[in-house]
């Protein structure tokens, strides 16, 4: 367990997963074991969304890749690169064509192993700021490699009157519950505010959109995404890809509480 601290802010990271963020003792992160979701954060890469209706196959310029829901990155282990009192850096590296064991097999998937036809390196860093935390993602890989990126943190809810304020208007928690497994899209949006017991602002760079998902009233996943996958048929996911070029791709999320 990695612990970062600045003033009365404490961040806890378990093998690259954000499992705790407290300000003056107030916990913002959904806790494992609580109803709603078995994790507290993860990444969706190199694809976002389900692939079962496409026989778990995604077409790329270098051939067909075997991918399960939200990609294969989440099946890989982070290695810690560096750590200070206020910052920690983690990394995953993938070699083209390497089979990765699929944890969804056989109960939820027909594919025992996943693969991707490109090399890539994925770095995730956490930094405690004077007011909030910054999570940054740096992606490098073969030039022309297609990808989507989504960050999937889950926040603990306290109030019975939770809402989400965006530049497009206010969303009630019930609207997110009603959206079900497809998640509720918030398009063309770089920041929003969770209204609970106090405010929690989420500001992003590089993503451009959000998905909101939950199936319980005690937790909410606020997910910055580069593409909303339910906008196309699963066979057409290539339409949502960005591409790696000669420079690294950088995405960031800043979480700022006000309790």
Secondary structure, DSSP 4 states (H G I P E B T S, - for coil): -EEEEETTEEEEEETTEEEEEEETTEE-BPPTTSTT-S-S--EE-S--S--GGGTTEEEETTEEEE--TT-SGGGSPPEEEEE-SSEEEEEEEE-TT--EE-TTBTTTBS-SEE--SS-EEEEEEEEEETTEEEEEEEEEESTT-EE--EE-EEEE---SS-EEEETTEEEEHHHHHHHGGG-EEE-S-SEEEEESSSEEEEEEES--EEEEE-SSTTEEEEEEES--GGGS-GGGGGGG-EE--SSPEEEEEEEEEE-
